[in-house]
Structures are given as structure tokens and as C-alpha cells.
């Protein structure tokens, strides 16, 4: 998936117009349209602003991999906070997350 396709997809998922994105990052609606069509590529600064506005990482937005999942900014912030914890605390959190994911998958399998 191209950068433009991702911008379009995420913008529509968030029910934002091209004007909404343009106003949020300080460019024209026409520039957003050109980004989405792939006619031009946003500067790194504008790409960062677009990613922030759409609630995804810049890495996700510019990656050409279709399989890469969008990580929202709130989740990324939580991950950064976890990384600041001691190794023992990190392992405890990972154990809880693993157990929760395992239980959720089990519940889904029985539905």
C-alpha cells in the first residue's frame, strides 16, 4: 500500500475530510489531494504532522508493507513508558499481556 493510499484509508476511517487534514498540518487541500494520488510526496515534517493527525506512527505511514499494522500514538506512548521500567516489571507486564491475549484468543475460538 502506498503512502497516498494509507493517507486516504486512514482519513476516511477517521471520517476526516482533506480540508480537515490540510488545516491540521498547515497545507492546502490540493496538497493533501496530491499526496493521496501520489503526485507529490510530503516533506518529512508534513508526513510527521499527517501521522500525528491520523493517530499512527510515521513508520507505519511511510512503510510500503501492507501487512504492517498501524500502532496508534496512545499505544506507542504506553510502550515507551513500559521500556522505562525495570526488567522485572517489564517481564511482569509482558506476562499479563500474554495471558490476556491467550485468553481472548481462546474465547474467540469458542464463539
PDB file as gemmi writes it, atoms N, CA and C in Angstrom:
CRYST1    1.000    1.000    1.000  90.00  90.00  90.00 P 1                      
ATOM      1  N   UNK A   1       0.854  -1.175   0.000  1.00  0.00           N  
ATOM      2  CA  UNK A   1       0.000   0.000   0.000  1.00  0.00           C  
ATOM      3  C   UNK A   1       0.899   1.238   0.000  1.00  0.00           C  
ATOM      4  N   UNK A   2       0.599   2.179  -0.846  1.00  0.00           N  
ATOM      5  CA  UNK A   2       1.419   3.387  -0.960  1.00  0.00           C  
ATOM      6  C   UNK A   2       1.090   4.377   0.156  1.00  0.00           C  
ATOM      7  N   UNK A   3       1.954   5.359   0.295  1.00  0.00           N  
ATOM      8  CA  UNK A   3       1.739   6.425   1.269  1.00  0.00           C  
ATOM      9  C   UNK A   3       0.391   7.097   1.026  1.00  0.00           C  
ATOM     10  N   UNK A   4       0.122   7.436  -0.223  1.00  0.00           N  
ATOM     11  CA  UNK A   4      -1.140   8.102  -0.556  1.00  0.00           C  
ATOM     12  C   UNK A   4      -2.355   7.249  -0.230  1.00  0.00           C  
ATOM     13  N   UNK A   5      -2.258   5.956  -0.516  1.00  0.00           N  
ATOM     14  CA  UNK A   5      -3.374   5.045  -0.210  1.00  0.00           C  
ATOM     15  C   UNK A   5      -3.605   4.954   1.293  1.00  0.00           C  
ATOM     16  N   UNK A   6      -2.508   4.946   2.056  1.00  0.00           N  
ATOM     17  CA  UNK A   6      -2.653   4.892   3.517  1.00  0.00           C  
ATOM     18  C   UNK A   6      -3.277   6.176   4.053  1.00  0.00           C  
ATOM     19  N   UNK A   7      -2.849   7.308   3.539  1.00  0.00           N  
ATOM     20  CA  UNK A   7      -3.438   8.578   3.991  1.00  0.00           C  
ATOM     21  C   UNK A   7      -4.936   8.574   3.714  1.00  0.00           C  
ATOM     22  N   UNK A   8      -5.316   8.186   2.506  1.00  0.00           N  
ATOM     23  CA  UNK A   8      -6.726   8.150   2.136  1.00  0.00           C  
ATOM     24  C   UNK A   8      -7.504   7.198   3.038  1.00  0.00           C  
ATOM     25  N   UNK A   9      -6.992   5.999   3.207  1.00  0.00           N  
ATOM     26  CA  UNK A   9      -7.667   4.979   4.015  1.00  0.00           C  
ATOM     27  C   UNK A   9      -7.856   5.447   5.455  1.00  0.00           C  
ATOM     28  N   UNK A  10      -6.783   5.921   6.068  1.00  0.00           N  
ATOM     29  CA  UNK A  10      -6.853   6.358   7.462  1.00  0.00           C  
ATOM     30  C   UNK A  10      -7.753   7.587   7.619  1.00  0.00           C  
ATOM     31  N   UNK A  11      -7.665   8.510   6.660  1.00  0.00           N  
ATOM     32  CA  UNK A  11      -8.501   9.709   6.723  1.00  0.00           C  
ATOM     33  C   UNK A  11      -9.976   9.343   6.694  1.00  0.00           C  
ATOM     34  N   UNK A  12     -10.337   8.420   5.792  1.00  0.00           N  
ATOM     35  CA  UNK A  12     -11.738   8.001   5.678  1.00  0.00           C  
ATOM     36  C   UNK A  12     -12.186   7.220   6.909  1.00  0.00           C  
ATOM     37  N   UNK A  13     -11.297   6.367   7.461  1.00  0.00           N  
ATOM     38  CA  UNK A  13     -11.636   5.619   8.672  1.00  0.00           C  
ATOM     39  C   UNK A  13     -11.928   6.561   9.830  1.00  0.00           C  
ATOM     40  N   UNK A  14     -11.234   7.682   9.873  1.00  0.00           N  
ATOM     41  CA  UNK A  14     -11.415   8.648  10.954  1.00  0.00           C  
ATOM     42  C   UNK A  14     -12.474   9.701  10.604  1.00  0.00           C  
ATOM     43  N   UNK A  15     -13.103   9.496   9.439  1.00  0.00           N  
ATOM     44  CA  UNK A  15     -14.149  10.406   8.963  1.00  0.00           C  
ATOM     45  C   UNK A  15     -13.676  11.867   8.911  1.00  0.00           C  
ATOM     46  N   UNK A  16     -12.472  12.036   8.365  1.00  0.00           N  
ATOM     47  CA  UNK A  16     -11.900  13.364   8.179  1.00  0.00           C  
ATOM     48  C   UNK A  16     -11.905  13.718   6.701  1.00  0.00           C  
ATOM     49  N   UNK A  17     -12.077  14.991   6.407  1.00  0.00           N  
ATOM     50  CA  UNK A  17     -12.012  15.443   5.016  1.00  0.00           C  
ATOM     51  C   UNK A  17     -10.572  15.845   4.696  1.00  0.00           C  
ATOM     52  N   UNK A  18     -10.316  16.032   3.424  1.00  0.00           N  
ATOM     53  CA  UNK A  18      -8.996  16.517   3.024  1.00  0.00           C  
ATOM     54  C   UNK A  18      -8.749  17.897   3.634  1.00  0.00           C  
ATOM     55  N   UNK A  19      -9.794  18.688   3.742  1.00  0.00           N  
ATOM     56  CA  UNK A  19      -9.666  20.025   4.345  1.00  0.00           C  
ATOM     57  C   UNK A  19      -9.292  19.906   5.819  1.00  0.00           C  
ATOM     58  N   UNK A  20      -9.889  18.937   6.527  1.00  0.00           N  
ATOM     59  CA  UNK A  20      -9.547  18.731   7.944  1.00  0.00           C  
ATOM     60  C   UNK A  20      -8.056  18.448   8.103  1.00  0.00           C  
ATOM     61  N   UNK A  21      -7.535  17.551   7.260  1.00  0.00           N  
ATOM     62  CA  UNK A  21      -6.114  17.203   7.334  1.00  0.00           C  
ATOM     63  C   UNK A  21      -5.267  18.415   6.955  1.00  0.00           C  
ATOM     64  N   UNK A  22      -5.657  19.095   5.891  1.00  0.00           N  
ATOM     65  CA  UNK A  22      -4.910  20.269   5.432  1.00  0.00           C  
ATOM     66  C   UNK A  22      -4.822  21.326   6.529  1.00  0.00           C  
ATOM     67  N   UNK A  23      -5.938  21.608   7.176  1.00  0.00           N  
ATOM     68  CA  UNK A  23      -5.943  22.603   8.251  1.00  0.00           C  
ATOM     69  C   UNK A  23      -5.082  22.167   9.429  1.00  0.00           C  
ATOM     70  N   UNK A  24      -5.101  20.877   9.735  1.00  0.00           N  
ATOM     71  CA  UNK A  24      -4.344  20.359  10.878  1.00  0.00           C  
ATOM     72  C   UNK A  24      -2.840  20.459  10.666  1.00  0.00           C  
ATOM     73  N   UNK A  25      -2.405  20.323   9.415  1.00  0.00           N  
ATOM     74  CA  UNK A  25      -0.953  20.334   9.182  1.00  0.00           C  
ATOM     75  C   UNK A  25      -0.452  21.613   8.519  1.00  0.00           C  
ATOM     76  N   UNK A  26      -1.373  22.493   8.112  1.00  0.00           N  
ATOM     77  CA  UNK A  26      -0.965  23.785   7.564  1.00  0.00           C  
ATOM     78  C   UNK A  26      -0.600  23.789   6.095  1.00  0.00           C  
ATOM     79  N   UNK A  27      -1.314  22.979   5.303  1.00  0.00           N  
ATOM     80  CA  UNK A  27      -1.125  22.996   3.849  1.00  0.00           C  
ATOM     81  C   UNK A  27      -2.496  23.156   3.194  1.00  0.00           C  
ATOM     82  N   UNK A  28      -2.507  23.230   1.879  1.00  0.00           N  
ATOM     83  CA  UNK A  28      -3.772  23.368   1.159  1.00  0.00           C  
ATOM     84  C   UNK A  28      -4.455  22.011   0.983  1.00  0.00           C  
ATOM     85  N   UNK A  29      -5.748  22.040   0.729  1.00  0.00           N  
ATOM     86  CA  UNK A  29      -6.488  20.812   0.442  1.00  0.00           C  
ATOM     87  C   UNK A  29      -5.940  20.167  -0.815  1.00  0.00           C  
ATOM     88  N   UNK A  30      -5.527  21.008  -1.761  1.00  0.00           N  
ATOM     89  CA  UNK A  30      -4.962  20.499  -3.005  1.00  0.00           C  
ATOM     90  C   UNK A  30      -3.691  19.687  -2.744  1.00  0.00           C  
ATOM     91  N   UNK A  31      -2.885  20.122  -1.777  1.00  0.00           N  
ATOM     92  CA  UNK A  31      -1.666  19.370  -1.440  1.00  0.00           C  
ATOM     93  C   UNK A  31      -2.036  17.993  -0.900  1.00  0.00           C  
ATOM     94  N   UNK A  32      -3.046  17.917  -0.047  1.00  0.00           N  
ATOM     95  CA  UNK A  32      -3.487  16.627   0.500  1.00  0.00           C  
ATOM     96  C   UNK A  32      -3.971  15.733  -0.629  1.00  0.00           C  
ATOM     97  N   UNK A  33      -4.724  16.307  -1.558  1.00  0.00           N  
ATOM     98  CA  UNK A  33      -5.209  15.551  -2.706  1.00  0.00           C  
ATOM     99  C   UNK A  33      -4.035  14.987  -3.512  1.00  0.00           C  
ATOM    100  N   UNK A  34      -3.016  15.792  -3.711  1.00  0.00           N  
ATOM    101  CA  UNK A  34      -1.837  15.339  -4.464  1.00  0.00           C  
ATOM    102  C   UNK A  34      -1.067  14.264  -3.704  1.00  0.00           C  
ATOM    103  N   UNK A  35      -0.998  14.389  -2.376  1.00  0.00           N  
ATOM    104  CA  UNK A  35      -0.357  13.342  -1.573  1.00  0.00           C  
ATOM    105  C   UNK A  35      -1.100  12.024  -1.754  1.00  0.00           C  
ATOM    106  N   UNK A  36      -2.429  12.095  -1.671  1.00  0.00           N  
ATOM    107  CA  UNK A  36      -3.249  10.886  -1.768  1.00  0.00           C  
ATOM    108  C   UNK A  36      -3.142  10.234  -3.141  1.00  0.00           C  
ATOM    109  N   UNK A  37      -3.049  11.037  -4.185  1.00  0.00           N  
ATOM    110  CA  UNK A  37      -2.918  10.494  -5.548  1.00  0.00           C  
ATOM    111  C   UNK A  37      -1.501  10.036  -5.849  1.00  0.00           C  
ATOM    112  N   UNK A  38      -0.550  10.452  -5.033  1.00  0.00           N  
ATOM    113  CA  UNK A  38       0.844  10.096  -5.279  1.00  0.00           C  
ATOM    114  C   UNK A  38       1.529  11.017  -6.262  1.00  0.00           C  
ATOM    115  N   UNK A  39       0.901  12.162  -6.544  1.00  0.00           N  
ATOM    116  CA  UNK A  39       1.514  13.123  -7.466  1.00  0.00           C  
ATOM    117  C   UNK A  39       2.743  13.781  -6.835  1.00  0.00           C  
ATOM    118  N   UNK A  40       2.670  14.032  -5.531  1.00  0.00           N  
ATOM    119  CA  UNK A  40       3.799  14.586  -4.794  1.00  0.00           C  
ATOM    120  C   UNK A  40       3.923  13.837  -3.469  1.00  0.00           C  
ATOM    121  N   UNK A  41       5.096  13.949  -2.881  1.00  0.00           N  
ATOM    122  CA  UNK A  41       5.358  13.299  -1.589  1.00  0.00           C  
ATOM    123  C   UNK A  41       5.513  14.399  -0.547  1.00  0.00           C  
ATOM    124  N   UNK A  42       4.865  14.251   0.605  1.00  0.00           N  
ATOM    125  CA  UNK A  42       5.005  15.296   1.625  1.00  0.00           C  
ATOM    126  C   UNK A  42       6.425  15.349   2.180  1.00  0.00           C  
ATOM    127  N   UNK A  43       6.806  16.514   2.641  1.00  0.00           N  
ATOM    128  CA  UNK A  43       8.100  16.636   3.316  1.00  0.00           C  
ATOM    129  C   UNK A  43       8.064  15.775   4.577  1.00  0.00           C  
ATOM    130  N   UNK A  44       9.218  15.514   5.137  1.00  0.00           N  
ATOM    131  CA  UNK A  44       9.272  14.720   6.364  1.00  0.00           C  
ATOM    132  C   UNK A  44       8.453  15.407   7.458  1.00  0.00           C  
ATOM    133  N   UNK A  45       8.579  16.719   7.561  1.00  0.00           N  
ATOM    134  CA  UNK A  45       7.821  17.463   8.577  1.00  0.00           C  
ATOM    135  C   UNK A  45       6.322  17.289   8.377  1.00  0.00           C  
ATOM    136  N   UNK A  46       5.859  17.435   7.133  1.00  0.00           N  
ATOM    137  CA  UNK A  46       4.427  17.280   6.869  1.00  0.00           C  
ATOM    138  C   UNK A  46       3.974  15.842   7.062  1.00  0.00           C  
ATOM    139  N   UNK A  47       4.815  14.894   6.705  1.00  0.00           N  
ATOM    140  CA  UNK A  47       4.460  13.486   6.917  1.00  0.00           C  
ATOM    141  C   UNK A  47       4.312  13.201   8.403  1.00  0.00           C  
ATOM    142  N   UNK A  48       5.194  13.763   9.237  1.00  0.00           N  
ATOM    143  CA  UNK A  48       5.084  13.595  10.686  1.00  0.00           C  
ATOM    144  C   UNK A  48       3.776  14.190  11.193  1.00  0.00           C  
ATOM    145  N   UNK A  49       3.410  15.366  10.681  1.00  0.00           N  
ATOM    146  CA  UNK A  49       2.162  16.014  11.097  1.00  0.00           C  
ATOM    147  C   UNK A  49       0.949  15.196  10.653  1.00  0.00           C  
ATOM    148  N   UNK A  50       1.012  14.637   9.455  1.00  0.00           N  
ATOM    149  CA  UNK A  50      -0.086  13.800   8.962  1.00  0.00           C  
ATOM    150  C   UNK A  50      -0.228  12.568   9.849  1.00  0.00           C  
ATOM    151  N   UNK A  51       0.881  11.922  10.159  1.00  0.00           N  
ATOM    152  CA  UNK A  51       0.850  10.730  11.013  1.00  0.00           C  
ATOM    153  C   UNK A  51       0.241  11.068  12.367  1.00  0.00           C  
ATOM    154  N   UNK A  52       0.651  12.178  12.945  1.00  0.00           N  
ATOM    155  CA  UNK A  52       0.113  12.598  14.237  1.00  0.00           C  
ATOM    156  C   UNK A  52      -1.386  12.866  14.141  1.00  0.00           C  
ATOM    157  N   UNK A  53      -1.802  13.547  13.100  1.00  0.00           N  
ATOM    158  CA  UNK A  53      -3.215  13.859  12.897  1.00  0.00           C  
ATOM    159  C   UNK A  53      -4.042  12.591  12.716  1.00  0.00           C  
ATOM    160  N   UNK A  54      -3.481  11.605  12.019  1.00  0.00           N  
ATOM    161  CA  UNK A  54      -4.206  10.357  11.759  1.00  0.00           C  
ATOM    162  C   UNK A  54      -4.040   9.338  12.883  1.00  0.00           C  
ATOM    163  N   UNK A  55      -3.213   9.661  13.873  1.00  0.00           N  
ATOM    164  CA  UNK A  55      -3.061   8.800  15.037  1.00  0.00           C  
ATOM    165  C   UNK A  55      -2.254   7.541  14.792  1.00  0.00           C  
ATOM    166  N   UNK A  56      -1.273   7.608  13.887  1.00  0.00           N  
ATOM    167  CA  UNK A  56      -0.408   6.458  13.608  1.00  0.00           C  
ATOM    168  C   UNK A  56       1.037   6.906  13.680  1.00  0.00           C  
ATOM    169  N   UNK A  57       1.946   5.937  13.686  1.00  0.00           N  
ATOM    170  CA  UNK A  57       3.365   6.280  13.684  1.00  0.00           C  
ATOM    171  C   UNK A  57       3.798   6.681  12.273  1.00  0.00           C  
ATOM    172  N   UNK A  58       4.829   7.487  12.217  1.00  0.00           N  
ATOM    173  CA  UNK A  58       5.392   7.865  10.917  1.00  0.00           C  
ATOM    174  C   UNK A  58       5.907   6.626  10.199  1.00  0.00           C  
ATOM    175  N   UNK A  59       6.478   5.706  10.960  1.00  0.00           N  
ATOM    176  CA  UNK A  59       6.991   4.460  10.393  1.00  0.00           C  
ATOM    177  C   UNK A  59       5.883   3.711   9.651  1.00  0.00           C  
ATOM    178  N   UNK A  60       4.725   3.589  10.266  1.00  0.00           N  
ATOM    179  CA  UNK A  60       3.613   2.901   9.613  1.00  0.00           C  
ATOM    180  C   UNK A  60       3.203   3.650   8.342  1.00  0.00           C  
ATOM    181  N   UNK A  61       3.094   4.958   8.460  1.00  0.00           N  
ATOM    182  CA  UNK A  61       2.594   5.746   7.338  1.00  0.00           C  
ATOM    183  C   UNK A  61       3.488   5.626   6.107  1.00  0.00           C  
ATOM    184  N   UNK A  62       4.794   5.636   6.286  1.00  0.00           N  
ATOM    185  CA  UNK A  62       5.695   5.636   5.128  1.00  0.00           C  
ATOM    186  C   UNK A  62       6.147   4.243   4.709  1.00  0.00           C  
ATOM    187  N   UNK A  63       5.876   3.235   5.524  1.00  0.00           N  
ATOM    188  CA  UNK A  63       6.257   1.875   5.163  1.00  0.00           C  
ATOM    189  C   UNK A  63       5.435   1.409   3.970  1.00  0.00           C  
ATOM    190  N   UNK A  64       6.076   0.698   3.061  1.00  0.00           N  
ATOM    191  CA  UNK A  64       5.353   0.184   1.904  1.00  0.00           C  
ATOM    192  C   UNK A  64       4.728  -1.170   2.164  1.00  0.00           C  
ATOM    193  N   UNK A  65       5.011  -1.744   3.326  1.00  0.00           N  
ATOM    194  CA  UNK A  65       4.464  -3.051   3.657  1.00  0.00           C  
ATOM    195  C   UNK A  65       2.980  -2.940   3.972  1.00  0.00           C  
ATOM    196  N   UNK A  66       2.189  -3.761   3.301  1.00  0.00           N  
ATOM    197  CA  UNK A  66       0.755  -3.757   3.553  1.00  0.00           C  
ATOM    198  C   UNK A  66       0.416  -4.476   4.840  1.00  0.00           C  
ATOM    199  N   UNK A  67       1.248  -5.446   5.237  1.00  0.00           N  
ATOM    200  CA  UNK A  67       0.948  -6.257   6.401  1.00  0.00           C  
ATOM    201  C   UNK A  67       1.223  -5.547   7.707  1.00  0.00           C  
ATOM    202  N   UNK A  68       2.009  -4.489   7.672  1.00  0.00           N  
ATOM    203  CA  UNK A  68       2.341  -3.796   8.905  1.00  0.00           C  
ATOM    204  C   UNK A  68       1.090  -3.166   9.495  1.00  0.00           C  
ATOM    205  N   UNK A  69       0.888  -3.396  10.759  1.00  0.00           N  
ATOM    206  CA  UNK A  69      -0.289  -2.865  11.442  1.00  0.00           C  
ATOM    207  C   UNK A  69      -0.028  -1.438  11.914  1.00  0.00           C  
ATOM    208  N   UNK A  70      -1.060  -0.639  11.914  1.00  0.00           N  
ATOM    209  CA  UNK A  70      -0.954   0.705  12.455  1.00  0.00           C  
ATOM    210  C   UNK A  70      -0.905   0.625  13.969  1.00  0.00           C  
ATOM    211  N   UNK A  71       0.034   1.307  14.558  1.00  0.00           N  
ATOM    212  CA  UNK A  71       0.104   1.393  16.010  1.00  0.00           C  
ATOM    213  C   UNK A  71      -0.296   2.811  16.365  1.00  0.00           C  
ATOM    214  N   UNK A  72      -1.389   2.932  17.109  1.00  0.00           N  
ATOM    215  CA  UNK A  72      -1.828   4.288  17.417  1.00  0.00           C  
ATOM    216  C   UNK A  72      -0.872   4.941  18.414  1.00  0.00           C  
ATOM    217  N   UNK A  73      -0.915   6.259  18.440  1.00  0.00           N  
ATOM    218  CA  UNK A  73       0.031   7.022  19.244  1.00  0.00           C  
ATOM    219  C   UNK A  73      -0.101   6.736  20.737  1.00  0.00           C  
ATOM    220  N   UNK A  74      -1.310   6.497  21.228  1.00  0.00           N  
ATOM    221  CA  UNK A  74      -1.502   6.197  22.642  1.00  0.00           C  
ATOM    222  C   UNK A  74      -0.812   4.885  23.003  1.00  0.00           C  
ATOM    223  N   UNK A  75      -0.937   3.887  22.148  1.00  0.00           N  
ATOM    224  CA  UNK A  75      -0.292   2.603  22.400  1.00  0.00           C  
ATOM    225  C   UNK A  75       1.225   2.756  22.349  1.00  0.00           C  
ATOM    226  N   UNK A  76       1.719   3.530  21.405  1.00  0.00           N  
ATOM    227  CA  UNK A  76       3.160   3.753  21.293  1.00  0.00           C  
ATOM    228  C   UNK A  76       3.682   4.439  22.555  1.00  0.00           C  
ATOM    229  N   UNK A  77       2.938   5.388  23.092  1.00  0.00           N  
ATOM    230  CA  UNK A  77       3.354   6.074  24.316  1.00  0.00           C  
ATOM    231  C   UNK A  77       3.412   5.096  25.484  1.00  0.00           C  
ATOM    232  N   UNK A  78       2.433   4.197  25.557  1.00  0.00           N  
ATOM    233  CA  UNK A  78       2.445   3.185  26.622  1.00  0.00           C  
ATOM    234  C   UNK A  78       3.670   2.283  26.505  1.00  0.00           C  
ATOM    235  N   UNK A  79       4.003   1.897  25.298  1.00  0.00           N  
ATOM    236  CA  UNK A  79       5.171   1.044  25.085  1.00  0.00           C  
ATOM    237  C   UNK A  79       6.437   1.764  25.534  1.00  0.00           C  
ATOM    238  N   UNK A  80       6.541   3.040  25.214  1.00  0.00           N  
ATOM    239  CA  UNK A  80       7.710   3.814  25.631  1.00  0.00           C  
ATOM    240  C   UNK A  80       7.804   3.889  27.154  1.00  0.00           C  
ATOM    241  N   UNK A  81       6.677   4.034  27.818  1.00  0.00           N  
ATOM    242  CA  UNK A  81       6.680   4.083  29.281  1.00  0.00           C  
ATOM    243  C   UNK A  81       7.090   2.741  29.876  1.00  0.00           C  
ATOM    244  N   UNK A  82       6.617   1.662  29.273  1.00  0.00           N  
ATOM    245  CA  UNK A  82       6.988   0.324  29.752  1.00  0.00           C  
ATOM    246  C   UNK A  82       8.495   0.113  29.609  1.00  0.00           C  
ATOM    247  N   UNK A  83       9.075   0.607  28.542  1.00  0.00           N  
ATOM    248  CA  UNK A  83      10.513   0.443  28.325  1.00  0.00           C  
ATOM    249  C   UNK A  83      11.345   1.134  29.397  1.00  0.00           C  
ATOM    250  N   UNK A  84      10.774   2.098  30.084  1.00  0.00           N  
ATOM    251  CA  UNK A  84      11.496   2.814  31.131  1.00  0.00           C  
ATOM    252  C   UNK A  84      11.501   2.044  32.456  1.00  0.00           C  
ATOM    253  N   UNK A  85      10.677   1.010  32.558  1.00  0.00           N  
ATOM    254  CA  UNK A  85      10.571   0.245  33.792  1.00  0.00           C  
ATOM    255  C   UNK A  85      11.741  -0.730  33.937  1.00  0.00           C  
ATOM    256  N   UNK A  86      11.882  -1.269  35.135  1.00  0.00           N  
ATOM    257  CA  UNK A  86      12.926  -2.269  35.368  1.00  0.00           C  
ATOM    258  C   UNK A  86      12.617  -3.514  34.549  1.00  0.00           C  
ATOM    259  N   UNK A  87      13.634  -4.330  34.336  1.00  0.00           N  
ATOM    260  CA  UNK A  87      13.473  -5.569  33.564  1.00  0.00           C  
ATOM    261  C   UNK A  87      12.420  -6.476  34.200  1.00  0.00           C  
ATOM    262  N   UNK A  88      12.428  -6.553  35.525  1.00  0.00           N  
ATOM    263  CA  UNK A  88      11.457  -7.403  36.235  1.00  0.00           C  
ATOM    264  C   UNK A  88      10.027  -6.903  36.013  1.00  0.00           C  
ATOM    265  N   UNK A  89       9.835  -5.583  36.107  1.00  0.00           N  
ATOM    266  CA  UNK A  89       8.494  -5.022  35.879  1.00  0.00           C  
ATOM    267  C   UNK A  89       8.047  -5.227  34.437  1.00  0.00           C  
ATOM    268  N   UNK A  90       8.972  -5.071  33.499  1.00  0.00           N  
ATOM    269  CA  UNK A  90       8.644  -5.308  32.091  1.00  0.00           C  
ATOM    270  C   UNK A  90       8.184  -6.745  31.888  1.00  0.00           C  
ATOM    271  N   UNK A  91       8.887  -7.700  32.491  1.00  0.00           N  
ATOM    272  CA  UNK A  91       8.520  -9.114  32.347  1.00  0.00           C  
ATOM    273  C   UNK A  91       7.141  -9.386  32.951  1.00  0.00           C  
ATOM    274  N   UNK A  92       6.842  -8.743  34.083  1.00  0.00           N  
ATOM    275  CA  UNK A  92       5.510  -8.909  34.688  1.00  0.00           C  
ATOM    276  C   UNK A  92       4.413  -8.394  33.765  1.00  0.00           C  
ATOM    277  N   UNK A  93       4.649  -7.237  33.167  1.00  0.00           N  
ATOM    278  CA  UNK A  93       3.651  -6.667  32.250  1.00  0.00           C  
ATOM    279  C   UNK A  93       3.488  -7.564  31.031  1.00  0.00           C  
ATOM    280  N   UNK A  94       4.586  -8.051  30.490  1.00  0.00           N  
ATOM    281  CA  UNK A  94       4.521  -8.938  29.319  1.00  0.00           C  
ATOM    282  C   UNK A  94       3.758 -10.215  29.655  1.00  0.00           C  
ATOM    283  N   UNK A  95       3.980 -10.753  30.852  1.00  0.00           N  
ATOM    284  CA  UNK A  95       3.255 -11.965  31.274  1.00  0.00           C  
ATOM    285  C   UNK A  95       1.756 -11.718  31.335  1.00  0.00           C  
ATOM    286  N   UNK A  96       1.352 -10.576  31.869  1.00  0.00           N  
ATOM    287  CA  UNK A  96      -0.068 -10.235  31.950  1.00  0.00           C  
ATOM    288  C   UNK A  96      -0.656 -10.059  30.552  1.00  0.00           C  
ATOM    289  N   UNK A  97       0.054  -9.362  29.695  1.00  0.00           N  
ATOM    290  CA  UNK A  97      -0.423  -9.152  28.320  1.00  0.00           C  
ATOM    291  C   UNK A  97      -0.549 -10.487  27.591  1.00  0.00           C  
ATOM    292  N   UNK A  98       0.475 -11.331  27.710  1.00  0.00           N  
ATOM    293  CA  UNK A  98       0.438 -12.644  27.058  1.00  0.00           C  
ATOM    294  C   UNK A  98      -0.754 -13.462  27.535  1.00  0.00           C  
ATOM    295  N   UNK A  99      -1.018 -13.444  28.837  1.00  0.00           N  
ATOM    296  CA  UNK A  99      -2.149 -14.197  29.391  1.00  0.00           C  
ATOM    297  C   UNK A  99      -3.472 -13.642  28.867  1.00  0.00           C  
ATOM    298  N   UNK A 100      -3.587 -12.343  28.831  1.00  0.00           N  
ATOM    299  CA  UNK A 100      -4.816 -11.728  28.337  1.00  0.00           C  
ATOM    300  C   UNK A 100      -5.046 -12.065  26.868  1.00  0.00           C  
ATOM    301  N   UNK A 101      -4.001 -11.966  26.045  1.00  0.00           N  
ATOM    302  CA  UNK A 101      -4.124 -12.283  24.613  1.00  0.00           C  
ATOM    303  C   UNK A 101      -4.499 -13.750  24.428  1.00  0.00           C  
ATOM    304  N   UNK A 102      -3.848 -14.641  25.165  1.00  0.00           N  
ATOM    305  CA  UNK A 102      -4.148 -16.069  25.087  1.00  0.00           C  
ATOM    306  C   UNK A 102      -5.619 -16.327  25.444  1.00  0.00           C  
ATOM    307  N   UNK A 103      -6.097 -15.713  26.533  1.00  0.00           N  
ATOM    308  CA  UNK A 103      -7.483 -15.891  26.954  1.00  0.00           C  
ATOM    309  C   UNK A 103      -8.466 -15.339  25.915  1.00  0.00           C  
ATOM    310  N   UNK A 104      -8.138 -14.204  25.359  1.00  0.00           N  
ATOM    311  CA  UNK A 104      -9.007 -13.601  24.336  1.00  0.00           C  
ATOM    312  C   UNK A 104      -9.099 -14.482  23.099  1.00  0.00           C  
ATOM    313  N   UNK A 105      -7.960 -15.043  22.674  1.00  0.00           N  
ATOM    314  CA  UNK A 105      -7.957 -15.932  21.523  1.00  0.00           C  
ATOM    315  C   UNK A 105      -8.771 -17.194  21.806  1.00  0.00           C  
ATOM    316  N   UNK A 106      -8.669 -17.701  23.016  1.00  0.00           N  
ATOM    317  CA  UNK A 106      -9.440 -18.886  23.403  1.00  0.00           C  
ATOM    318  C   UNK A 106     -10.927 -18.594  23.349  1.00  0.00           C  
ATOM    319  N   UNK A 107     -11.329 -17.434  23.875  1.00  0.00           N  
ATOM    320  CA  UNK A 107     -12.739 -17.056  23.848  1.00  0.00           C  
ATOM    321  C   UNK A 107     -13.243 -16.938  22.408  1.00  0.00           C  
ATOM    322  N   UNK A 108     -12.424 -16.343  21.546  1.00  0.00           N  
ATOM    323  CA  UNK A 108     -12.815 -16.193  20.136  1.00  0.00           C  
ATOM    324  C   UNK A 108     -12.957 -17.526  19.451  1.00  0.00           C  
ATOM    325  N   UNK A 109     -12.120 -18.470  19.815  1.00  0.00           N  
ATOM    326  CA  UNK A 109     -12.169 -19.798  19.191  1.00  0.00           C  
ATOM    327  C   UNK A 109     -13.458 -20.538  19.524  1.00  0.00           C  
ATOM    328  N   UNK A 110     -14.052 -20.230  20.679  1.00  0.00           N  
ATOM    329  CA  UNK A 110     -15.254 -20.927  21.115  1.00  0.00           C  
ATOM    330  C   UNK A 110     -16.537 -20.180  20.757  1.00  0.00           C  
ATOM    331  N   UNK A 111     -16.457 -19.087  20.082  1.00  0.00           N  
ATOM    332  CA  UNK A 111     -17.663 -18.332  19.684  1.00  0.00           C  
ATOM    333  C   UNK A 111     -18.254 -18.869  18.432  1.00  0.00           C  
TER     334      UNK A 111                                                      
END                                                                             
